[in-house]
Amino acid sequence: MFRLVALAALLAVSACSVAPFQKERPAPAAPTGSTGSAKAGEGPVLKTPTDEIFQPDAEAVIETPPPVVELPRERPRRPPAKLAPASRALVAQAEAQRKKGDLPGASVSLDRALRIEPNNPLLWIEMGRLRMDQRNYPQAENMARKALSMSVGDDATQSAAWELIGQSLKARGRNTEAEEAFGKARAAAPR
Amino acid sequence: MARGKRPSGRRRKLQRGFAVLALLVVAIVVVAVLDHRVTAQFEGRRWTLPARVYAQSIDLYVGQQLSAERLADELERLGYLAVANPDRPGTYRRRGDQLRVYVREFRFPDERQEARPLKLSFAGDMVTGLEDATGAEVAIVRLDPLLIGSIFPMHGEDRIVVSPSEVPPLLPEALKAVEDRKFDSHHGVNPLAILRALFVNVRAGQIEQGGSTLTQQLVKSYFLDSRRTLRRKAEEAVMAVILEARYEKADIMNAYINEIYLGQDGRRAVHGFGLGSQFYFGKPLAELDLPEIALMVAVIRGPSYYDPRRQPERALERRNLVLRVLAEQGVVSTEDAERAMKKPLGIAEAGRKGGGFYPAFLDLVRRQLREDYEEADLTESGLTVFSTLDPLLQGAAEAALAGEMDRLDRSARKEAHGLEGVVVVTTPQTGEVVALIGGRRAGYDGFNRALDAQRPIGSLAKPIVYLAALETGRYTPATLVADEPVDLKLPNGDRWKPQNFDKQVRGQVTLVRGLTQSLNLATVNLGLDVGLGRVSQAFEQLGLPEAPSELPSMLLGATNLSPMDVAQVYNTIANGGFRAPLRAVRAVIDETGQPLKAPQLEVSEAVSPEAVHALGRMMVEVMERGTGRAAKKQLPAGLVVAGKTGTSNDYRDSWFAGFSGSHLIVSWVGHDDNRPTGLTGTTGGLAVWSRLMGSIPTTSFEPLLPDSLDLRWIDYFSGRETSPYCNGSAVSMAFAHGTRLEPSEACPPGAESPGADSPAADEVGAGKLGEAAEVDSAAAEPEVP
């Protein structure tokens, strides 16, 4: 479930240099006096029974100068995604189950892994490969596209996702598009 | 006279013969009929098993965020027993950061996991070691999941069937000693016992042998009939004899153990010791100890009279009587009985009484299964359903809703008393529903508001309007729109003049500001420019079963949706534009363990990921400085969340929908009869939402920036590109490559003056910092045509 998500997210964040949503203010940027007072006079929602309702709380004032981070000037590159040991074990188990033809079993194992690391693109690629086995080609492609969206800047994973998209398209007889996807897979492949 | 007597005597004899014959025939027919009925019941009973529904199981692995204390709590919830030496399934021992647990055997959808002893070590909130009895490392292992309920048929019988091997040997012995001492030798009825029952006055508080054998009680339970006529008694006796003639004693005992009525849980009748054990003690039958078995045996005589939850003294007294009888009969030693008598009842708290406590969620499970299964499959064929419910999150959601409702009950505002509330929690990436509350009394099996209440969504509609705008490519978060009066003539001739919450107009505002401050006029002007068709279509793409009507009032949320509908729409936003149909079921297996059809994880790209990313950043601003910022006080520092408030006309509905990186929560607060609540989205829905989001372990919302977008600092008010170092109202928003932005004059991009002592003076103006209050769209009162 969510227990390792925090850890996984932490790893993911530390591995990438993309400006996070949370903005941290560098020490020197001093707040101005006016904003400080605006903060003090503002009426919060949950204070006392009398002001809790109808208290127009949501003044969109700039309470504090927004925290500042340098926005990245260049597209960040990220190291290839990795599986946590627990999800690696589950992927291995799913692999064994697929080899035995136990596709529902493999699905259960990957579901478990996704609960541990929902943001790991490798697991979405694994899920897509399982969908290929299940002959659910459109979903195989969709899983790969999801993996693409969560592996920006990670060439190895992008390449694997495009490869899967190519296979899915090919299985549906869309050969031209498939070749295009395989081309993207080759182009993204780290040398 | 005498002459006539002889022939008549002969005739009478003949008549008597006929009568006897007729009686015999009738008796044979009656017996045959009864035989048919009772054997059909006895044989058929094996096949009417309600589907059992389990919560998600807890995986244990090294690196997991879980403290020893939390795991111990989870084990208690699952009915594991804390002991000095955990040497049998269902026991554990915690010593500080070391925990040993003997995990129970369980048949999961993919495999049977054998019972096994494990050793875990922890460091703070993290599992640092997991090994088996031999000291070998274990990568990952599942705990048996919590049984949360069954899909039982309308007549309400529920049971968990146990095989003889799952029955503690003490139980049949105790049943015989207390209910039917001659069970092993009689032929279904015990005439002596019946006679005694007729003549002996059963004094209160004294255990006497009842007149009925276990076999008769079984028959009686099969044909539940409150009429106590002699004829029924006779029929029961005959059927008992038939059963004894046809079946082995062991089969009859096993049938009894699975059949007998043991208690009532709302609409659900608890039958059999398998479910009884879960219902009263929250653990499997095999793990019950002497006092617990004695209590269950005690309850048989009168499950409501001796209800251990409602009549604990009465139940305790009778349990101890049972224990005394067991000692008298030599079933247990006197010492054991006396020790057992000193034990408390040990009844599990309501939260883990073997299910029946998550009616709203179970209703969703049932509805989703109805897509693939017939009702009879669900109520009779013994399916096992593995659901997505996370009991921990469900508990947190119940606590958050109850806490907020209680607070409102005590508030000065009369309108806010006695409110109802709904909470839906999903995991956005996989679309799993992990908690669901359909009403204030979470355990009450009534109107499922989460699924069936259709309420106007108010400003929850706004993000969809802004998404539709961003998707056109004609708008960016910095684009200016007119927050100016709207006066529309509707097709039916009515005039529509919505207003902002504070009745002010602001002129030109940026998109990010329009959404952050929930400005009605800016939103309506934007939506009209984008086109109602596109907005309606965006709703459908995000996951509504059908597109809402293309009316201008739709832009301000006149559309009626259920909380689940809202959750589906917002889940797609939280999931980066990928729609994952919300599901409550992960797997279903049949009685033999074979996997059956179940909804699978699916995703599809529903809307442009770039537009959703840009929208997500705007929705983060809602929480940072807009209508959602009151939540901050309840959230851990640094947790990034995104969301939107919603209030309908006259404050009838108070909504909040928002998400972190790993959870989407939708909350609704309102009155069933649609009275005004006096609450805006900020005070009702948001308060529930932030209580809950602040109380669960979750992660920040930090999606990766798509390759085709850049982050740039713009001024919140003017939309001009600026530098965060000299502009107090700079916000970082996502733009497509090469988007042209006017640079700010006073604080252009690239200006680096950290520590500058004056804020940007041009477009913003410090005067605007104290801008008048704006809450939500509520007061706009779109006159719904």
Interface residues (C-beta under 8 A of the other chain):
Chain A: M1 F2 R3 L4 V5 A6 L7 A9 V13 C16 V18 A19 P20 F21 Q22 K23 P26 P28 A29 A30 T32 S34 T35 A38 P44 V45 L46 P49 T50 E52 I53 F54 Q55 P56 D57 A58 E59 A60 V61 I62 E63 P65 P66 V68 V69 L71 P72 R75 A84 P85 A86 R88 A89 L90 Q97 D102 P104 G105 A106 S107 V108 S109 D111 R112 L114 R115 I116 P118 N119 M127 P138 Q139 N142 M143 R145 K146 S149 M150 S151 V152 G153
Chain B: Q56 I58 D59 Y61 V62 G63 Q64 Q65 L66 F108 P109 D110 E111 M126 A139 I140 R142 D390 R410 S411 A412 R413 A416 T427 Q429 T430 E432 F501 D502 R513 T516 Q517 S518 G576 F578 R586 A587 P595 Q600 L601 E602 V603 S604 E605 P609 R617 V620 E624 R625 G626 T627 G628 R629 A630 K633 G638 L639 V640 T645 G661 S662 H663 G678 L679 T680 T682 T683 L686 A687 I696 P697 T698 T699 S700 F701 E702 P703 L704 L705 P706 D707 D710 L711 R712 W713 Y716 P724 Y725 G728 S729 A730 V731 S732 P754 G755 D757 S758 P759 A766 L769 G770 E771 A772 A773 E774 V775 D776
